[in-house]
Amino acid sequence: MSKSNRGAMDIGCPACDATVNTSVPPGPGIVEESDSNRLRGSETVCRSCGHELELYYY
């Protein structure tokens, strides 16, 4: 069985309140002694109304 490198996440669409299922790749999190604390982003689209959603994560 293979393991996915992406975490599944359900978010609510602010335009129509539909549930949007998306995924984000794993990140290092917030690491105090590293330059890897960069905020990353991902985009997805609500399949119900077409609203674009932007996700930001570490």
Secondary structure as the mmCIF struct_conf table of DSSP 4:
data_model
#
loop_
_struct_conf.conf_type_id
_struct_conf.id
_struct_conf.beg_label_comp_id
_struct_conf.beg_label_asym_id
_struct_conf.beg_label_seq_id
_struct_conf.end_label_comp_id
_struct_conf.end_label_asym_id
_struct_conf.end_label_seq_id
BEND BEND1 ASN A 5 ARG A 6
STRN STRN1 GLY A 7 GLY A 12
TURN_TY1_P TURN_TY1_P1 PRO A 14 CYS A 16
STRN STRN2 THR A 19 VAL A 24
TURN_TY1_P TURN_TY1_P2 GLU A 32 GLU A 33
BEND BEND2 SER A 34 ASP A 35
STRN STRN3 ARG A 40 VAL A 45
TURN_TY1_P TURN_TY1_P3 ARG A 47 CYS A 49
STRN STRN4 GLU A 52 TYR A 57
#
